[in-house]
């Protein structure tokens, strides 16, 4: 089953160095029977896109623990200092971008009790099972920063927060083959 796993750039760096992906809590998103039932229309490609967007939203939640808050002058200063002394791809403070890892996984447990597209995967995912990675483009970074700060409020129904999260969802993730992963990380 094709599973869309939320991630961060730091997790992609780990995938690149270790050759395996460790999904947080084993949580992923997929085109499940419950997701198919939730929509009146849509082919498999359209519904898979829904699952990927859910994974991208979950990536925002992962970033909430990593990215500095917007307007945090000290964090911005630290990022600028890191960038001045290290090569791209080695910078400890990575830019805020949503990341989704698409993988073909056999050990999948459906979790419709959590949400229509939610699945749990067992263990780590080898690089050979990864079909592609999807990452925000640089132009999305400001919107990602804004969305990361308010993702919890959006989940609780705050309208302004939902608008900020909606702004980032207007950006499509760029597609990368697994062979491009080292180059992608080097160019960050």
Backbone as JSON, one array per atom type, in Angstrom:
{
  "sequence": "XXXXXXXXXXXXXXXXXXXXXXXXXXXXXXXXXXXXXXXXXXXXXXXXXXXXXXXXXXXXXXXXXXXXXXXXXXXXXXXXXXXXXXXXXXXXXXXXXXXXXXXXXXXXXXXXXXXXXXXXXXXXXXXXXXXXXXXXXXXXXXXXXXXXXXXXXXXXXXXXXXXXXXXXXXXXXXXXXXXXXXXXXXXX",
  "N": [[0.85, -1.17, 0.0], [0.56, 2.21, -0.8], [1.86, 4.62, 1.23], [1.77, 7.72, 2.87], [4.01, 9.5, 4.62], [4.46, 11.73, 7.26], [7.11, 14.08, 7.69], [10.25, 15.72, 8.46], [12.86, 17.97, 7.4], [15.15, 17.31, 8.84], [14.61, 14.64, 9.43], [14.68, 13.64, 6.84], [17.4, 13.96, 6.31], [18.41, 12.06, 8.06], [17.3, 9.74, 6.92], [18.71, 9.76, 4.52], [21.33, 9.36, 5.45], [21.2, 6.97, 6.97], [19.78, 5.16, 5.43], [17.27, 4.26, 5.98], [13.9, 4.96, 7.03], [12.33, 6.36, 9.82], [9.26, 6.5, 10.87], [7.48, 8.8, 12.89], [5.93, 7.57, 15.67], [4.91, 5.64, 14.01], [2.97, 6.6, 12.37], [1.05, 7.23, 9.48], [-0.47, 8.15, 6.32], [-2.98, 7.17, 4.03], [-4.66, 5.99, 1.05], [-7.43, 4.79, 2.05], [-10.14, 2.42, 2.68], [-12.02, 3.78, 4.31], [-11.44, 6.46, 3.77], [-12.09, 6.58, 1.08], [-14.85, 6.12, 1.25], [-15.62, 8.46, 2.5], [-15.72, 10.4, 0.59], [-17.75, 11.57, -2.02], [-17.15, 11.6, -4.7], [-14.3, 11.15, -6.88], [-11.25, 9.95, -8.12], [-8.71, 7.36, -7.67], [-6.23, 8.69, -7.78], [-6.86, 11.36, -7.1], [-7.87, 10.99, -4.51], [-5.66, 9.91, -3.25], [-4.08, 12.15, -3.25], [-5.44, 13.63, -1.34], [-4.8, 12.15, 0.95], [-2.03, 12.61, 0.95], [-1.99, 15.36, 1.42], [-2.99, 15.41, 4.01], [-0.86, 14.2, 5.32], [1.06, 16.17, 4.87], [0.02, 18.22, 6.41], [0.31, 17.05, 8.9], [3.05, 17.07, 8.98], [3.51, 19.75, 9.5], [2.87, 19.79, 12.19], [4.96, 18.29, 13.24], [7.05, 20.01, 12.64], [6.48, 22.05, 14.38], [7.77, 21.51, 16.73], [10.38, 21.97, 16.03], [10.94, 24.35, 14.52], [11.78, 27.85, 14.8], [9.77, 30.41, 16.34], [7.88, 32.8, 14.45], [9.34, 35.98, 14.08], [11.13, 35.65, 16.14], [13.86, 36.98, 17.1], [16.34, 36.17, 18.15], [16.54, 33.44, 17.4], [16.47, 33.75, 14.61], [18.84, 35.17, 14.27], [20.68, 33.22, 15.11], [20.27, 31.32, 13.09], [21.14, 32.75, 10.82], [23.83, 33.06, 11.54], [24.67, 30.38, 11.58], [24.35, 29.75, 8.86], [26.29, 31.38, 7.77], [28.72, 30.2, 8.39], [28.73, 27.52, 7.67], [28.44, 24.89, 5.2], [25.85, 24.61, 2.66], [23.22, 22.33, 3.42], [24.5, 21.29, 5.58], [23.88, 22.91, 7.55], [22.83, 23.36, 10.82], [20.38, 24.48, 11.67], [17.72, 23.96, 9.99], [15.79, 25.06, 7.14], [12.31, 25.91, 7.48], [10.21, 23.63, 6.18], [7.56, 21.74, 4.87], [7.49, 18.19, 4.74], [6.97, 15.16, 3.05], [7.15, 11.7, 2.95], [6.77, 9.29, 0.56], [5.95, 5.97, 0.5], [6.03, 2.47, -0.3], [4.46, 0.16, 1.52], [4.08, -2.89, 3.26], [3.31, -3.83, 5.81], [0.82, -2.62, 7.21], [-1.56, -1.06, 9.26], [-4.9, -0.26, 9.37], [-6.45, 2.68, 10.68], [-9.18, 3.82, 11.21], [-10.46, 4.83, 13.42], [-8.99, 6.97, 14.25], [-8.78, 8.77, 12.08], [-10.03, 9.18, 8.72], [-8.0, 8.65, 6.78], [-5.83, 7.73, 8.2], [-3.16, 5.54, 8.98], [-1.18, 2.98, 10.54], [2.18, 2.08, 10.55], [4.5, -0.61, 10.78], [7.6, -0.63, 12.39], [10.76, 0.37, 10.83], [11.22, 1.99, 7.62], [12.72, 0.85, 4.77], [15.04, 2.5, 2.54], [14.77, 1.49, -0.01], [12.06, 0.99, -0.22], [10.95, 3.44, -0.39], [9.2, 5.53, -2.47], [9.15, 8.17, -3.35], [10.01, 11.56, -2.38], [8.52, 14.46, -0.99], [8.66, 17.9, -0.87], [8.37, 21.18, 0.46], [8.8, 24.18, -1.48], [11.27, 26.83, -1.52], [9.95, 29.32, -1.58], [7.73, 28.94, -0.02], [8.44, 29.07, 2.62], [8.0, 31.28, 4.48], [5.23, 31.19, 4.83], [5.02, 28.62, 5.88], [6.36, 28.96, 8.33], [4.56, 30.72, 9.58], [2.27, 29.1, 9.71], [3.12, 26.94, 11.29], [3.31, 28.05, 13.83], [0.66, 28.42, 14.52], [-0.68, 26.03, 14.23], [-1.81, 24.31, 16.2], [-3.86, 25.92, 17.26], [-5.42, 26.18, 14.99], [-6.31, 23.56, 14.71], [-8.01, 23.53, 16.83], [-10.07, 25.08, 15.99], [-9.81, 27.85, 15.63], [-10.42, 30.58, 13.64], [-8.72, 32.5, 12.35], [-6.27, 31.23, 12.6], [-6.81, 28.92, 11.13], [-6.98, 30.06, 8.6], [-4.32, 30.86, 8.21], [-3.05, 28.37, 8.15], [-4.35, 27.37, 5.94], [-3.24, 29.02, 3.99], [-0.67, 27.93, 3.58], [-1.36, 25.49, 2.6], [-2.08, 26.05, 0.07], [0.21, 25.84, -1.39], [1.81, 23.53, -3.45], [3.63, 20.54, -2.85], [6.98, 19.94, -3.85], [8.17, 17.35, -5.99], [10.44, 14.67, -5.55], [12.68, 12.2, -6.7], [14.07, 9.29, -5.1], [16.76, 9.08, -5.7], [17.51, 11.68, -6.0], [17.66, 12.73, -3.49], [20.16, 13.13, -1.95], [21.21, 15.36, -3.34], [19.18, 17.26, -3.11], [19.25, 17.73, -0.31], [21.82, 18.73, -0.06], [21.58, 21.17, -1.34], [20.09, 22.76, 0.3]],
  "CA": [[0.0, 0.0, 0.0], [1.29, 3.48, -0.82], [1.64, 5.34, 2.47], [2.37, 9.05, 2.91], [4.51, 9.64, 5.98], [4.91, 13.09, 7.57], [8.51, 14.13, 8.07], [10.92, 17.01, 8.46], [14.14, 17.91, 6.69], [16.09, 16.56, 9.68], [14.3, 13.22, 9.23], [15.2, 13.28, 5.51], [18.85, 13.81, 6.45], [18.61, 10.76, 8.71], [17.0, 8.74, 5.89], [19.81, 9.77, 3.58], [22.56, 8.81, 6.05], [21.0, 5.61, 7.49], [19.15, 4.29, 4.46], [15.94, 3.83, 6.44], [13.07, 6.04, 7.55], [11.65, 6.02, 11.07], [8.09, 7.37, 11.05], [7.15, 9.12, 14.29], [4.75, 6.83, 16.13], [4.43, 4.75, 12.96], [1.77, 7.2, 11.76], [1.07, 7.61, 8.08], [-1.77, 8.41, 5.71], [-3.09, 6.38, 2.8], [-5.99, 5.85, 0.45], [-8.05, 3.69, 2.78], [-11.58, 2.3, 2.41], [-12.76, 4.84, 5.02], [-11.24, 7.72, 3.03], [-12.88, 6.45, -0.16], [-16.26, 6.28, 1.62], [-15.86, 9.83, 2.96], [-15.86, 11.28, -0.57], [-18.79, 11.16, -2.96], [-16.51, 11.38, -5.99], [-12.84, 11.25, -6.89], [-10.56, 8.72, -8.47], [-7.65, 7.0, -6.73], [-5.19, 9.72, -7.78], [-7.37, 12.51, -6.34], [-7.99, 10.62, -3.1], [-4.28, 9.79, -2.76], [-3.66, 13.54, -3.01], [-6.03, 14.0, -0.05], [-3.97, 11.51, 1.97], [-0.76, 13.31, 1.0], [-2.2, 16.67, 2.08], [-3.1, 15.14, 5.45], [0.52, 13.97, 5.78], [1.73, 17.47, 4.86], [-0.48, 18.94, 7.59], [0.97, 16.42, 10.05], [4.44, 17.56, 8.96], [3.49, 21.04, 10.22], [2.89, 19.51, 13.63], [6.34, 17.89, 13.55], [7.87, 21.22, 12.58], [6.18, 22.9, 15.52], [8.78, 21.24, 17.74], [11.71, 22.26, 15.51], [11.12, 25.68, 13.92], [11.61, 29.01, 15.68], [8.55, 31.18, 16.11], [8.04, 33.98, 13.61], [9.69, 37.16, 14.84], [12.09, 35.31, 17.18], [15.1, 37.6, 16.61], [17.5, 35.37, 18.56], [16.58, 32.25, 16.54], [16.83, 34.2, 13.26], [20.26, 35.5, 14.34], [21.4, 31.94, 15.16], [20.17, 30.72, 11.76], [22.03, 33.51, 9.94], [25.21, 32.73, 11.93], [24.92, 29.02, 11.1], [24.48, 29.78, 7.41], [27.52, 32.09, 7.4], [29.93, 29.41, 8.65], [28.62, 26.12, 7.24], [28.01, 24.67, 3.82], [24.44, 24.22, 2.54], [22.98, 20.92, 3.69], [25.14, 20.97, 6.84], [23.36, 23.9, 8.49], [22.05, 22.7, 11.86], [19.03, 25.04, 11.68], [17.19, 23.77, 8.64], [14.64, 25.92, 6.83], [11.01, 25.27, 7.75], [9.5, 23.14, 5.0], [6.82, 20.49, 5.06], [8.08, 17.06, 4.04], [6.2, 13.92, 3.05], [7.84, 10.56, 2.35], [5.82, 8.34, -0.01], [6.59, 4.65, 0.5], [5.19, 1.29, -0.49], [4.63, -0.58, 2.76], [3.18, -4.04, 3.38], [2.84, -3.95, 7.19], [0.0, -1.42, 7.45], [-2.79, -1.27, 10.02], [-5.85, 0.85, 9.19], [-6.87, 3.3, 11.93], [-10.29, 4.74, 10.97], [-10.86, 5.44, 14.68], [-8.25, 8.22, 14.38], [-9.24, 9.6, 10.96], [-10.29, 8.36, 7.55], [-6.8, 8.29, 6.01], [-4.73, 7.36, 9.09], [-2.68, 4.16, 9.09], [0.03, 2.77, 11.35], [3.14, 1.17, 9.92], [5.36, -1.26, 11.76], [9.05, -0.54, 12.22], [11.38, 1.35, 9.94], [10.96, 1.83, 6.19], [14.0, 0.93, 4.06], [15.09, 3.43, 1.41], [14.3, 0.79, -1.21], [10.59, 1.04, -0.24], [10.54, 4.83, -0.58], [8.91, 5.81, -3.88], [9.5, 9.57, -3.62], [9.87, 12.5, -1.26], [7.82, 15.68, -1.4], [9.17, 18.96, 0.0], [8.01, 22.55, 0.11], [9.79, 25.02, -2.15], [11.77, 27.94, -0.69], [8.96, 30.39, -1.54], [6.7, 28.62, 0.96], [8.98, 29.08, 3.98], [7.33, 32.25, 5.35], [3.89, 30.67, 5.14], [5.21, 27.48, 6.77], [6.65, 29.52, 9.66], [3.31, 31.25, 10.15], [1.35, 27.98, 9.98], [3.66, 26.14, 12.39], [3.02, 28.74, 15.08], [-0.77, 28.41, 14.83], [-1.32, 24.76, 13.85], [-2.66, 23.8, 17.29], [-5.06, 26.76, 17.33], [-6.25, 25.82, 13.83], [-6.95, 22.28, 15.04], [-9.06, 23.81, 17.82], [-11.14, 25.83, 15.36], [-9.55, 29.29, 15.52], [-10.59, 30.92, 12.23], [-7.51, 33.15, 11.83], [-5.25, 30.18, 12.5], [-7.18, 28.08, 9.99], [-6.61, 30.8, 7.38], [-2.85, 30.78, 8.08], [-2.73, 27.0, 7.71], [-4.85, 27.28, 4.57], [-2.28, 29.69, 3.11], [0.42, 27.01, 3.2], [-1.93, 24.38, 1.84], [-2.15, 26.48, -1.32], [1.47, 25.46, -2.03], [2.02, 22.11, -3.71], [4.96, 20.06, -2.52], [7.8, 19.53, -5.0], [8.4, 15.9, -6.03], [11.83, 14.27, -5.77], [12.98, 10.78, -6.7], [15.0, 8.98, -4.02], [18.12, 9.32, -6.19], [17.76, 13.12, -5.89], [17.68, 13.1, -2.08], [21.43, 13.76, -1.52], [21.35, 16.67, -3.99], [18.2, 18.13, -2.45], [19.75, 18.1, 1.01], [23.02, 19.54, -0.24], [21.23, 22.49, -1.84], [19.3, 23.51, 1.3]],
  "C": [[0.9, 1.24, 0.0], [0.88, 4.27, 0.42], [2.41, 6.66, 2.41], [2.72, 9.35, 4.36], [4.99, 11.06, 6.24], [6.35, 13.05, 8.06], [8.98, 15.57, 8.15], [12.21, 16.87, 7.67], [15.18, 17.15, 7.51], [15.86, 15.05, 9.53], [14.77, 12.75, 7.86], [16.71, 13.11, 5.55], [19.19, 12.46, 7.08], [18.34, 9.63, 7.72], [18.18, 8.62, 4.92], [21.07, 9.11, 4.16], [22.4, 7.35, 6.48], [20.42, 4.63, 6.47], [17.83, 3.71, 4.91], [15.23, 5.01, 7.1], [12.33, 5.54, 8.78], [10.45, 6.95, 11.25], [7.76, 7.57, 12.53], [5.85, 8.4, 14.66], [4.19, 5.86, 15.1], [3.24, 5.31, 12.2], [2.01, 7.59, 10.31], [-0.35, 7.84, 7.6], [-1.81, 7.68, 4.38], [-4.51, 6.45, 2.26], [-6.61, 4.59, 1.04], [-9.51, 3.55, 2.36], [-12.4, 3.4, 3.09], [-12.61, 6.18, 4.3], [-12.07, 7.69, 1.76], [-14.36, 6.66, 0.14], [-16.61, 7.72, 2.0], [-16.08, 10.8, 1.81], [-16.88, 10.7, -1.54], [-18.18, 10.84, -4.33], [-15.0, 11.51, -5.84], [-12.22, 9.91, -7.22], [-9.42, 8.47, -7.49], [-6.56, 8.08, -6.65], [-5.62, 10.92, -6.94], [-7.44, 12.19, -4.85], [-6.61, 10.38, -2.47], [-3.71, 11.17, -2.45], [-4.22, 14.04, -1.67], [-5.19, 13.41, 1.08], [-2.61, 12.21, 2.09], [-0.9, 14.67, 1.68], [-2.38, 16.5, 3.6], [-1.72, 14.9, 6.05], [1.29, 15.3, 5.84], [1.28, 18.3, 6.06], [0.15, 18.36, 8.86], [2.44, 16.83, 10.12], [4.53, 18.92, 9.66], [3.57, 20.82, 11.73], [4.29, 19.06, 14.08], [7.26, 19.11, 13.58], [7.65, 22.12, 13.79], [7.2, 22.69, 16.65], [10.19, 21.61, 17.32], [11.93, 23.71, 15.11], [10.98, 26.79, 14.94], [10.31, 29.74, 15.35], [8.87, 32.39, 15.24], [8.33, 35.2, 14.49], [10.65, 36.9, 15.99], [13.46, 35.77, 16.71], [16.32, 36.76, 16.97], [17.64, 34.13, 17.67], [16.98, 32.63, 15.12], [18.32, 34.56, 13.2], [21.1, 34.23, 14.33], [21.4, 31.27, 13.79], [21.12, 31.42, 10.8], [23.5, 33.19, 10.26], [25.58, 31.33, 11.45], [25.19, 29.02, 9.6], [25.78, 30.44, 6.97], [28.76, 31.23, 7.54], [29.86, 27.96, 8.19], [28.16, 26.04, 5.8], [26.52, 24.34, 3.79], [24.29, 22.72, 2.76], [23.6, 20.48, 5.01], [24.61, 21.89, 7.93], [22.48, 23.22, 9.53], [20.61, 23.21, 11.92], [18.48, 24.99, 10.26], [16.01, 24.69, 8.39], [13.33, 25.18, 7.1], [10.3, 24.91, 6.45], [8.77, 21.86, 5.36], [7.5, 19.41, 4.22], [7.14, 15.87, 4.16], [7.03, 12.86, 2.33], [6.76, 9.59, 1.86], [6.53, 6.99, -0.12], [5.56, 3.56, 0.27], [5.47, 0.33, 0.65], [3.62, -1.72, 2.82], [2.55, -4.14, 4.77], [2.1, -2.68, 7.59], [-1.26, -1.82, 8.21], [-3.68, -0.05, 9.84], [-6.3, 1.36, 10.56], [-8.01, 4.3, 11.69], [-10.81, 5.38, 12.26], [-10.15, 6.77, 14.91], [-8.67, 9.23, 13.32], [-9.34, 8.7, 9.74], [-9.04, 7.86, 6.84], [-5.66, 7.76, 6.88], [-4.46, 5.86, 9.06], [-1.49, 4.15, 10.04], [0.9, 1.76, 10.61], [4.03, 0.6, 11.01], [6.82, -1.07, 11.42], [9.52, 0.55, 11.29], [11.07, 1.0, 8.48], [12.31, 1.92, 5.48], [13.91, 1.89, 2.87], [14.56, 2.78, 0.14], [12.78, 0.79, -1.33], [10.07, 2.45, -0.47], [10.38, 5.1, -2.08], [9.36, 7.21, -4.26], [9.44, 10.36, -2.32], [9.28, 13.78, -1.82], [8.17, 16.76, -0.38], [8.68, 20.31, -0.49], [9.15, 23.25, -0.62], [10.16, 26.18, -1.23], [10.72, 29.04, -0.53], [7.87, 30.15, -0.5], [7.15, 28.82, 2.4], [8.28, 30.06, 4.92], [5.95, 31.77, 5.76], [3.98, 29.46, 6.06], [5.47, 27.97, 8.19], [5.36, 30.0, 10.34], [2.35, 30.12, 10.53], [1.81, 27.14, 11.16], [3.28, 26.75, 13.74], [1.55, 28.57, 15.48], [-1.46, 27.07, 14.54], [-2.23, 24.21, 14.94], [-3.96, 24.61, 17.39], [-5.99, 26.45, 16.16], [-6.99, 24.51, 14.09], [-8.1, 22.46, 16.03], [-10.16, 24.7, 17.28], [-10.96, 27.32, 15.26], [-9.54, 29.67, 14.04], [-9.35, 31.58, 11.62], [-6.39, 32.13, 11.65], [-5.54, 29.25, 11.31], [-6.83, 28.75, 8.66], [-5.1, 30.73, 7.14], [-2.42, 29.4, 7.61], [-3.22, 26.8, 6.28], [-3.92, 27.94, 3.57], [-1.17, 28.75, 2.67], [-0.13, 25.84, 2.38], [-2.19, 24.75, 0.39], [-0.89, 26.13, -2.1], [1.51, 23.96, -2.23], [3.45, 21.75, -3.32], [5.69, 19.66, -3.79], [8.12, 18.04, -4.86], [9.87, 15.62, -6.31], [11.93, 12.75, -5.75], [14.0, 10.51, -5.59], [16.45, 9.23, -4.43], [18.5, 10.8, -6.05], [17.92, 13.59, -4.45], [19.01, 13.72, -1.64], [21.61, 15.16, -2.1], [20.4, 17.68, -3.38], [18.73, 18.64, -1.12], [20.99, 18.98, 0.92], [22.69, 20.97, -0.61], [20.41, 23.32, -0.85], [20.09, 24.67, 1.86]]
}
